[in-house]
Amino acid sequence: MLLAELRNPNRGFDAVVVGEPQRTFYGNQFGNTFELFNHYGVPLWVPEVGGAIDPTNEAHELIMLMFGGISKGERNRIKMRVRTTMEAQAKIEGRFLGGRAPYGYRLMDAGPHPNPSKAADGKRLHRLEPDPLTAPYVARIFEEFVQGQGLYLIAEGLTKEGIPCPSAYDRARNRHRSGVAWSKSAVRAILPNPRYTGRQVWNKQHKQEELLDVNDVTQGHVTKLKWNSEEQWVWSEAVVHEPLIDTETYEKAQALLSANGRPAKQRKPRRTPRPYVLRHLLHCGVCERRMEGTWNNGRAHYRCKFPVEYVLANKIEHPRTVYVREDRILAELDPWLGRIFDPAALEETVRALIDAQNNEMDRSPIDYEQQTIDRVLLAA
């Protein structure tokens, strides 16, 4: 926000004062941002240099780079201390360290936080407790799987009986999913979860910083979650919440999942170098599910694959796969964008966008996006 405000000629400040430079700049951030202050004529004051930083003074630059190194080292030490503490809490205490409760469980209050300062702020501990509505279905999934039923057969049986899938049962935290029916991937996500044995498991994922652009390191990093190998998982030494299955059943399920050399873990999404202009923006007109990009015959397409279990749940007529070519959409979309953003229609278009934004909180992200497009189209 501060860097964006530098570009504002009517900004409400004449200079920026840094109270603690070792907490402000990390690594080489000073070198990447100070040029912006110079460009827009905003002095950067630091007490350690006795006033405003002089861009021509090498001593000033060395001091600021030193603070960046101090900040980076301290950050790494804090990360190590926090991870060591969390590992001990998960392993020895079996403490629930945050996140969402897996399907089949719900979060319950476990008393005040043991840290007095956090307890004073109202923070409390939580524990996992079986959800009386969904816990039996977790046990059923494991039982049927170890008896030899496949993922699709299990999903089909649950759908036929009208049992809500995880995304339908808790729509508040799964608004990005359709919630139509049980899918093989939903069953597949439940089976490798070791928490159903009653033990707390931590460190299944870790945060990893990746460059936004390998050709321009000054753009910084983005933090992504990566899966750890099972050897890195931290298990609680004792059973800390009520198990939904026994350890023997869990181990049998993992052996079956790992059969034929297939790893018992979630498959990572495949990256593609091909550009899809309308990625994540198109929805099927029959089932309203989001369409996925696919490359056929040298052209970009979007498709909707409608699994059989969705047909069972919706009882609607839907082709097995629906395809639409991207270039045919763009041929109509480009002139439309030209009309609504034409200078003569711009005022009406902006009014329609603001109108839609005012009601954003009352809609789901998909509804908001679609209704915004509809309003702009009507305005044009």
C-alpha positions, 0 to 999 in steps of 0.5 A: 500500500505504501509503495502504491501511494508513492505514485499518488501526486496527492499523497498525504505525507511528505516523507517516510520515517522508519523506526526500526529498519531491522524489522522493515526491510528483509534481505535485499528489499531495501535495494529493490524499493529505495529507487522508488522513493528517489524516483517520486521524490519522497525522503526515507528517514532512518534514525540510524543514519541521522536523518534522510538516506542519501542515495549518493552516500555509500555508508548509508547504503551499506548500513541498510543492507546490513539491517536487511541481512540482520532481519533475514537471519532473525526471521530464519531463527524465529522460523526454526524456533516456532517449528521446533515448538510446534513439533514438540506440541504435536508429538508430545502433547498431541495439540491441535495446531489449527486448520480445518477439521477433516470430514468426519470431525468437528472442532470443539473447545478445549479450554483456555490457551496455556500461554497467559498472554494469548489466553488474555487475548481470548484465544482458546485451544481446540480439539477434534470430536467425531461429527455424529452426522458424518463420522459413520460415513468415514468408517464406511468408506474405509470398511468398503475400500479394504473389502475390495470396493473401488473408489468409483463404486464407493462414491456411486453408493454414497451418491445413490443413498443421497448422502451429502459429499464433503463440499455439500455438507459444509458449503461455507468452506467449500464454495469453490466446489460444486457440491453436486455428488460424491466423486472419486477424488473426494473418497481418495482424499479421505483414505490417506488421512492418518487423523482418523486413527485418533492421533494428531499428525502435523507437518504434512505440508510446508511453505516454500517461497518461489520466485514470481519471475525467474528472469526478474528476481526483483519482483520477489517471491510467492509462498506456496504449500508443498507436500512433505514425504510421509517420513517427515510427518510428525505423529502424536505419541498417544491417541488424543481424540476419538478414532473413527477407524483402527490402525490396522484398517488404516494400514490396510487401506494405505497398502491398497492405495500404494498397490502397483507402485502408485503413491498413497498421496494426493496427485499434484495439479499438472502445469501446462505452458499453454496459455488459456485466456479464459482460464477459470472464467467459463461455466457449463450452460447445462450443469453450471460447473466450471470448465477446464482448459484442454488443447486439441488439434493445435487450438485451445478448447474448454471442456466439461466432463460430467461424471456418471455419479453427477448424473445420478445425483442431478437426474439431468441430461448432460453429454459425457463431455462438452467442448467449446473452442476458445477462438470462437468465444474471443471472436464475440468477446473482443468486440463486446469489450470494445463496445463497453469500454468505448469512451462514449459508454465508459461512464455507464460501464463504470457505474454498472461495475460499482453497482455490482461491487456494492452487493459483493458481500451478498453473493458467492464469488461465482455469482458475483463474477457472473452478475457483474458481467451481466450488469456490464453487458446490460449497460453496454 
